[in-house]
C-alpha cells in the first residue's frame, strides 16, 4: 500500500483507494476511481467492458495479518487472488500503521484501530488508556512515531550525549537509519510529504518545549513554590539531583537505592522532568512511576502536586483501580504495578512513554517481577529509547544490575543516596522519675509504694496514730501521679 493506492503483487494491477469496498462485495461508488472513468467511457462508445469489482480486505490489523483481494474474479478488474499486506512499520507487531493502510481501511469500510495496539481489548480502563493515549498522540506526535522512529528522534534530540559509549551510539544510529528507511518506504516517492510532516512535527515539538520552560520559570518565581523548595532541599535525594539526572540521561537502566525518608519517591520523577524542561527536551518526557499499593500511588501523587504548587490531574496525576486523575497534559503519572501490566496489555510498546520508574522493587511481588521481565524484553528489542529506573530503600543492587546488563555485558549502574541522621538521646524510667521530682517536689521513698511530700510525712510521724501518715501518703500518691503525668 501507498498513500495513493495499492498494487497487486500477483497481476500488477494498480488500484486507487476509491476502488475499495467492504468485504461483503458491495460495489464501489459509481464514478469512483478507475472504475468510474471506465464506465463513462463505455457508455460513450457503446461497448460493454466488464466493470472492475471492488477490492476487499480481510484479516487482523493488530496481528499484522491483513490480506487484500484483487477484484472479484479473473477479469480485467483483477485476478481474484488474496495477497498478504504489510500493515505496520518494519512488519513488527505493535508498530505504527503505515499511512496507506489507514486509508485502505477507511476505503474498505472497516474501523481504524488505534495505531500499534490490539483492537480486541475490552474494559473501562483500556478504553480510558487508549483515549488518553490518542489525545496525547495528537498533541505530542514526536513521541508516537513507532519504536524505531522514536529511537531515531530521541537520538537526534540528545545529539549523542557526551559520555555515552560508542556501542550505544552505534545502536541508536542503526535504529535511526532503519526508521528513516521504513518511513521512506511507507510514503513511496513522496519525499515532499515526508519533509513537510517532519517539519510540522519539529515546529510543534519546539513550541511545546518553549511552553514547558515558561511554565517552569513562572512556577519557580512563585513565593509558595520557593517555600516548598526549601523543604525539598533538605532531602538527600534533592541534594544529589545532578548525579541522578546525569546518570539517567546517560544510561538506559539505572538503579537507585536510598534510605527511607531520603525523598527518592517524590523527587526523582520531578528532577527528571524539570531537567528535561531546562535542557529544551521537556516535550520528549512522559514518565510512569509505579507504586506497590494504591494508597501510596494516590498519596505520592498528591504530595508531588503540592510540591509543584498545582492540582492533581495537571502535569502530575495518578491512576489506580476504579479511580484516575490524569489528562493529556499529564507527564508524571503514578500508578500501581497492576495498572502498568494492564497498560502493557493494550499498549505493548508503551507508546509515548519516555521513562518508567519502578519503586520498591525489593518487595519482589509477582506483579513486580513480571513487569521487570516484560520491560527488559521491551527495552532490548523494540524500545531502546525507553529509560528504566529501579528504586528501593533496601535493594540488592548487584542482583538487578546483573539482570539488566547493558551493551557489552556491562552491569547497569547504581546510585546510592545516603539517608538523613537524627539526634537520638536514650531516656530511662529513672530519668523520668528524677524529672518528676524536680518538677513537682514529690519523691518516691525507698521500700514504699507511694510518692508523697517529705514535709507532710515528717508531720504525720509525730501524731497519735499512723492513720494521719497513711492518709498523707495517699494524698501524696495522688500528687506523685500528677507529677509523673
C-alpha positions as MATLAB code, in Angstrom:
seq = 'XXXXXXXXXXXXXXXXXXXXXXXXXXXXXXXXXXXXXXXXXXXXXXXXXXXXXXXXXXXXXXXXXXXXXXXXXXXXXXXXXXXXXXXXXXXXXXXXXXXXXXXXXXXXXXXXXXXXXXXXXXXXXXXXXXXXXXXXXXXXXXXXXXXXXXXXXXXXXXXXXXXXXXXXXXXXXXXXXXXXXXXXXXXXXXXXXXXXXXXXXXXXXXXXXXXXXXXXXXXXXXXXXXXXXXXXXXXXXXXXXXXXXXXXXXXXXXXXXXXXXXXXXXXXXXXXXXXXXXXXXXXXXXXXXXXXXXXXXXXXXXXXXXXXXXXXXXXXXXXXXXXXXXXXXXXXXXXXXXXXXXXXXXXXXXXXXXXXXXXXXXXXXXXXXXXXXXXXXXXXXXXXXXXXXXXXXXXXXXXXXXXXXXXXXXXXXXXXXXXXXXXXXXXXXXXXXXXXXXXXXXXXXXXXXXXXXXXXXXXXXXXXXXXXXXXXXXXXXXXXXXXXX';
ca = [
       0.000    0.000    0.000;
       0.940    3.621   -0.554;
      -0.762    6.948    0.232;
      -2.454    6.909   -3.197;
      -3.300    3.272   -3.792;
      -2.299   -0.386   -3.837;
      -0.502   -2.625   -6.330;
      -1.384   -6.311   -6.604;
       1.774   -8.453   -6.311;
       0.194  -11.198   -8.464;
      -1.085   -9.403  -11.542;
       0.446   -5.957  -11.109;
      -2.908   -4.191  -11.118;
      -2.702   -0.667   -9.745;
      -5.812    0.339   -7.826;
      -6.721    3.565   -6.152;
      -8.281    3.625   -2.752;
     -11.617    4.688   -4.217;
     -11.924    1.217   -5.783;
     -12.018   -0.493   -2.406;
     -15.234   -1.732   -0.944;
     -16.489   -3.707    2.079;
     -15.519   -7.374    2.385;
     -19.121   -8.356    1.638;
     -18.504   -7.493   -2.005;
     -20.541   -4.305   -2.272;
     -19.641   -2.400   -5.397;
     -17.598    0.755   -5.149;
     -19.457    4.056   -5.548;
     -20.353    4.964   -9.077;
     -17.833    7.214  -10.817;
     -15.116    6.465   -8.235;
     -11.530    5.859   -9.327;
     -10.678    3.959  -12.459;
     -13.944    2.027  -12.373;
     -15.986    5.222  -12.679;
     -13.890    6.557  -15.554;
     -14.117    3.279  -17.442;
     -17.895    3.177  -17.031;
     -18.295    6.637  -18.517;
     -16.077    5.671  -21.470;
     -18.121    2.545  -22.118;
     -21.380    4.446  -22.145;
     -19.957    6.901  -24.663;
     -18.653    4.210  -27.025;
     -21.477    1.735  -26.549;
     -19.110   -1.108  -25.579;
     -19.809   -3.394  -22.627;
     -16.492   -3.916  -20.861;
     -16.663   -5.774  -17.527;
     -16.943   -3.489  -14.520;
     -13.989   -3.892  -12.107;
     -15.157   -5.330   -8.808;
     -14.107   -3.595   -5.619;
     -11.012   -4.689   -3.734;
     -11.724   -6.484   -0.483;
      -9.879   -6.618    2.845;
      -9.821   -9.327    5.493;
      -7.666  -10.390    8.416;
      -6.349   -8.809   11.602;
      -4.573   -5.492   11.580;
      -3.465   -5.942   15.180;
      -1.553   -9.143   14.338;
      -0.152   -7.705   11.082;
      -2.049  -10.403    9.168;
      -4.086   -8.440    6.653;
      -4.967   -9.704    3.179;
      -6.316   -7.864    0.138;
      -8.257   -9.472   -2.720;
      -7.591   -8.106   -6.168;
     -11.100   -7.807   -7.673;
     -13.799  -10.419   -7.544;
     -12.508  -12.889  -10.183;
     -10.303  -13.398  -13.246;
     -11.325  -10.349  -15.214;
      -9.767   -7.089  -16.398;
     -10.791   -5.782  -12.994;
      -8.434   -8.073  -11.081;
      -7.047  -11.573  -10.678;
      -9.097  -12.533   -7.601;
      -6.035  -13.555   -5.558;
      -5.790  -12.826   -1.842;
      -2.379  -11.275   -1.125;
      -0.807  -10.535    2.277;
      -0.187   -6.885    3.096;
       2.395   -5.435    5.465;
       0.357   -3.159    7.677;
       2.909   -1.820   10.152;
       6.309   -0.192   10.014;
       9.010   -2.824    9.645;
       6.378   -5.582    9.757;
       6.517   -5.582   13.566;
       3.529   -6.277   15.762;
       2.621   -3.205   17.776;
       4.365   -0.743   15.456;
       2.575    2.230   13.918;
       0.267    1.679   10.959;
       1.625    2.623    7.558;
      -0.193    5.649    6.099;
      -1.547    3.660    3.155;
      -3.075    1.023    5.424;
      -5.096    3.586    7.338;
      -6.502    4.935    4.077;
      -7.189    1.423    2.837;
      -9.196    0.501    5.928;
     -11.323    3.604    5.663;
     -11.974    2.944    1.984;
     -12.903   -0.667    2.722;
     -15.431    0.376    5.334;
     -13.503   -1.038    8.300;
     -12.938    0.761   11.576;
      -9.470    2.144   12.033;
      -7.739    0.637   15.079;
      -5.582    2.624   17.447;
      -2.089    2.546   15.877;
       0.172   -0.014   17.422;
      -2.367   -1.650   19.759;
      -4.636   -4.700   19.618;
      -8.262   -3.947   18.820;
      -9.841   -6.690   20.948;
      -9.117   -5.151   24.351;
     -12.147   -4.524   26.499;
     -12.776   -2.900   29.832;
     -13.250    0.632   31.099;
      -9.590    1.097   31.928;
      -8.460    0.001   28.465;
     -10.834    2.470   26.826;
      -9.649    5.239   29.120;
      -5.979    4.489   28.458;
      -6.424    4.302   24.712;
      -8.466    7.510   24.590;
      -5.869    9.360   26.657;
      -3.022    7.997   24.552;
      -4.862    9.053   21.405;
      -5.181   12.599   22.761;
      -1.500   12.644   23.641;
      -0.601   11.268   20.222;
      -2.451   14.160   18.604;
      -0.757   16.699   20.888;
       2.704   15.053   21.019;
       3.223   13.277   17.663;
       7.004   13.259   18.125;
       6.533   10.702   20.917;
       4.308    8.437   18.801;
       6.399    7.605   15.727;
       6.732    3.875   16.413;
       9.564    2.228   18.296;
      12.227    2.660   15.630;
      11.306    6.194   14.644;
      11.058    7.232   18.275;
      14.553    5.908   18.819;
      15.862    7.962   15.919;
      14.105   11.081   17.140;
      15.335   10.613   20.705;
      18.885   10.085   19.490;
      18.709   13.190   17.320;
      17.354   15.275   20.199;
      20.133   14.107   22.508;
      22.679   14.689   19.772;
      24.743   11.798   21.062;
      25.026   12.707   24.745;
      28.543   13.254   25.997;
      29.899   10.250   27.825;
      27.665    7.727   26.045;
      29.757    4.829   24.834;
      30.353    4.156   21.147;
      28.396    0.902   21.144;
      25.217    2.615   22.350;
      25.639    5.366   19.762;
      26.010    2.774   17.013;
      22.851    1.029   18.248;
      20.867    4.265   18.121;
      22.331    5.171   14.733;
      21.322    1.831   13.237;
      17.803    2.136   14.644;
      17.528    5.656   13.273;
      18.584    4.560    9.798;
      16.072    1.704    9.854;
      13.312    4.068   10.972;
      14.027    6.538    8.197;
      14.090    3.749    5.626;
      10.767    2.360    6.893;
       9.104    5.765    6.749;
      10.510    6.414    3.289;
       9.179    3.066    2.025;
       5.743    3.713    3.509;
       5.467    7.046    1.780;
       6.933    5.798   -1.505;
       8.481    8.547   -3.568;
       6.532   11.321   -1.928;
       9.581   12.844   -0.237;
       7.944   16.262   -0.066;
       5.115   14.970    2.116;
       7.640   13.330    4.417;
       9.675   16.520    4.711;
       6.577   18.617    5.405;
       5.388   16.190    8.060;
       8.762   16.162    9.808;
       8.951   19.952    9.685;
       5.457   20.328   11.115;
       6.214   17.925   13.967;
       9.506   19.703   14.680;
       7.698   23.042   14.982;
       5.117   21.514   17.349;
       7.842   19.988   19.491;
       9.786   23.275   19.678;
       6.637   25.144   20.707;
       5.929   22.568   23.432;
       9.492   22.867   24.750;
       9.159   26.640   24.993;
       5.807   26.295   26.744;
       7.153   23.878   29.372;
      10.177   26.082   30.033;
       7.964   29.135   30.531;
       5.741   27.205   32.940;
       8.776   26.037   34.928;
      10.211   29.553   35.172;
       6.850   31.004   36.212;
       6.463   28.315   38.880;
       9.941   28.925   40.292;
       9.126   32.630   40.700;
       6.078   31.997   42.896;
       6.586   32.571   46.661;
       4.727   29.413   47.670;
       6.942   27.328   45.393;
      10.058   28.878   46.939;
       8.826   27.926   50.404;
       8.171   24.380   49.270;
      11.568   24.250   47.571;
      13.289   24.996   50.872;
      11.704   21.859   52.313;
      12.751   19.815   49.287;
      16.350   20.994   49.637;
      16.522   19.250   52.998;
      16.028   15.853   51.320;
      19.169   13.871   50.428;
      17.695   12.945   47.029;
      17.385   16.610   46.075;
      20.964   17.221   47.169;
      22.117   14.580   44.653;
      19.911   15.868   41.840;
      22.800   16.497   39.428;
      24.196   12.973   39.857;
      20.750   11.405   39.455;
      19.670   13.229   36.293;
      23.109   12.804   34.704;
      23.084    9.061   35.368;
      19.567    8.682   33.991;
      20.373   10.761   30.925;
      23.477    8.731   30.038;
      22.153    5.215   30.747;
      19.105    3.233   29.761;
      18.714    1.426   33.098;
      19.628    2.978   36.453;
      19.236    1.518   39.945;
      18.664    3.941   42.830;
      18.914    2.788   46.428;
      18.167    5.192   49.252;
      17.314    5.060   52.910;
      13.724    5.571   53.992;
      12.897    9.261   54.037;
      15.584   10.256   51.540;
      12.934   11.528   49.113;
      13.548    9.251   46.150;
       9.850    8.552   45.515;
       8.775   12.189   45.417;
      11.907   13.758   43.930;
      13.330   11.533   41.173;
      10.419   11.991   38.769;
      10.363   15.756   39.331;
      14.110   16.063   38.878;
      13.989   14.237   35.535;
      11.049   16.289   34.303;
      12.459   19.679   35.352;
      15.921   18.903   33.996;
      14.445   17.983   30.620;
      12.460   21.239   30.545;
      15.582   23.296   31.258;
      17.528   21.481   28.549;
      14.802   22.123   25.980;
      13.759   18.452   25.891;
      10.666   18.596   28.065;
       8.415   17.727   25.139;
      10.022   14.279   24.981;
       9.434   13.495   28.652;
       6.492   11.349   29.743;
       7.072    9.392   32.966;
       5.283    6.425   34.557;
       6.066    5.754   38.233;
       4.727    2.563   39.804;
       3.870    2.031   43.457;
       3.170   -1.329   45.128;
      -0.080   -0.155   46.744;
      -2.999    2.039   45.750;
      -2.812    4.300   48.791;
       0.842    5.079   48.144;
       0.222    5.943   44.476;
      -2.576    8.305   45.453;
      -0.703    9.877   48.359;
       2.566   10.381   46.485;
       0.769   11.990   43.532;
      -0.920   14.477   45.852;
       2.339   15.268   47.633;
       4.247   15.842   44.390;
       1.443   18.040   43.059;
       1.586   20.079   46.277;
       5.346   20.482   45.914;
       4.812   21.800   42.406;
       2.012   24.129   43.570;
      -0.607   22.638   41.279;
      -3.608   20.355   41.421;
      -3.558   16.640   40.774;
      -4.518   15.938   37.187;
      -2.292   18.545   35.567;
       1.320   17.679   34.879;
       1.118   15.203   37.798;
      -1.611   12.576   38.018;
      -2.394    9.078   39.227;
      -4.259    6.003   38.043;
      -5.365    3.240   40.379;
      -8.101    0.641   40.116;
     -11.510    2.317   39.866;
     -10.052    5.822   40.186;
      -7.984    8.068   37.962;
      -6.948   11.705   37.793;
      -4.995   12.396   34.632;
      -5.223   14.361   31.408;
      -3.474   14.729   28.088;
      -1.100   17.191   29.817;
      -0.005   14.672   32.462;
       3.725   13.981   32.173;
       4.322   12.310   35.551;
       1.778    9.570   36.230;
       1.791    7.494   39.430;
       0.095    4.095   39.220;
       0.155    0.653   40.768;
       2.185   -2.161   39.254;
      -1.019   -3.909   38.248;
      -2.112   -0.851   36.287;
       1.228   -0.876   34.446;
       0.703   -4.507   33.452;
      -2.815   -3.684   32.262;
      -1.394   -0.827   30.217;
       1.097   -3.216   28.626;
      -1.806   -5.430   27.556;
      -3.439   -2.732   25.474;
      -0.240   -0.777   24.704;
       2.560   -3.360   24.313;
       5.216   -0.789   23.416;
       4.246    1.853   25.974;
       3.988    4.348   23.150;
       4.692    7.915   24.130;
       6.348    6.906   27.443;
       9.939    8.047   27.866;
      10.716    6.850   31.425;
       9.390    4.064   33.654;
      10.175    4.351   37.377;
       9.612    1.163   39.394;
       9.520    1.901   43.114;
      10.012   -0.586   45.967;
      11.343   -3.304   43.687;
      12.878   -5.081   46.680;
       9.437   -6.394   47.636;
       9.700   -8.913   44.767;
       5.975   -9.306   44.273;
       4.571  -11.413   41.450;
       3.372   -8.347   39.536;
       6.651   -6.539   40.108;
       8.864   -9.371   38.857;
       6.609   -9.963   35.872;
       6.815   -6.266   34.987;
      10.618   -6.445   35.143;
      10.634   -9.385   32.709;
       8.401   -7.616   30.200;
      10.255   -4.319   30.439;
      13.652   -5.954   29.972;
      12.430   -7.603   26.772;
      10.868   -4.345   25.622;
      13.964   -2.169   26.062;
      16.184   -4.766   24.406;
      14.053   -5.276   21.307;
      11.518   -2.630   20.321;
      12.112    0.321   22.683;
      15.849    1.012   23.021;
      14.930    4.644   23.717;
      12.889    3.793   26.842;
      14.541    4.711   30.164;
      14.076    2.418   33.172;
      14.778    3.438   36.789;
      14.551    0.922   39.649;
      14.169    2.403   43.137;
      14.105    0.899   46.601;
      15.057    1.630   50.196;
      16.772   -1.725   50.687;
      17.884   -3.371   47.483;
      20.351   -5.952   46.282;
      21.837   -3.670   43.643;
      24.198   -6.319   42.267;
      21.318   -8.687   41.513;
      19.359   -6.113   39.497;
      22.490   -4.692   37.853;
      23.391   -8.119   36.514;
      19.831   -8.751   35.316;
      19.763   -5.503   33.332;
      23.136   -5.742   31.649;
      23.815   -3.126   29.022;
      25.785   -3.288   25.765;
      28.892   -5.409   26.060;
      27.615   -7.152   29.209;
      28.173   -4.058   31.357;
      26.037   -4.129   34.529;
      23.501   -1.385   34.991;
      24.887    1.498   37.084;
      23.622    2.156   40.589;
      23.226    5.346   42.630;
      23.310    5.197   46.416;
      21.568    8.073   48.197;
      22.575    8.392   51.868;
      19.839    8.842   54.412;
      19.428   11.585   56.990;
      20.633   11.151   60.591;
      18.692   12.497   63.536;
      19.947   13.088   67.140;
      18.875   10.276   69.445;
      19.013   10.501   73.282;
      18.324    7.448   75.444;
      15.920    8.017   78.354;
      15.222    5.527   81.140;
      12.477    5.218   83.725;
      14.742    6.537   86.487;
      15.370    9.659   84.415;
      11.654   10.277   84.120;
      11.188    9.817   87.884;
      14.016   12.245   88.666;
      12.499   14.781   86.285;
       9.150   14.419   88.048;
      10.772   15.023   91.438;
      12.498   18.142   90.194;
       9.308   19.470   88.628;
       6.824   18.729   91.470;
       8.801   18.422   94.692;
       7.426   14.907   95.302;
       9.684   11.880   95.570;
       9.392    8.097   95.835;
      10.729    6.866   99.171;
      12.620    3.597   99.238;
      10.611    0.485  100.040;
       7.235    2.242   99.722;
       4.530    2.183   97.099;
       3.509    5.825   97.451;
       5.125    9.092   96.482;
       4.486   11.913   98.961;
       5.676   15.218  100.248;
       8.604   14.660  102.716;
       7.444   17.521  104.966;
       3.943   16.095  105.287;
       5.375   12.667  106.080;
       7.516   14.138  108.876;
       4.487   15.829  110.396;
       2.496   12.632  110.261;
       5.093   10.683  112.269;
       4.546   12.953  115.265;
       0.803   12.194  115.504;
      -1.075    9.914  117.906;
      -1.525    7.163  115.363;
      -0.239    6.137  111.956;
      -3.527    6.953  110.255;
      -2.509   10.521  109.507;
       0.719    9.404  107.912;
      -1.135    6.813  105.860;
      -3.625    9.389  104.735;
      -0.874   11.850  103.941;
       0.843    9.169  101.940;
      -2.309    8.522   99.989;
      -2.685   12.211   99.291;
       0.914   12.382   98.238;
       0.320    9.428   95.976;
      -2.206   11.445   94.050;
       0.251   14.338   93.765;
       3.007   11.999   92.646;
       0.799   10.559   89.963;
       0.011   14.057   88.749;
       3.667   14.942   88.653;
       4.502   11.814   86.716;
       1.786   12.587   84.224;
];
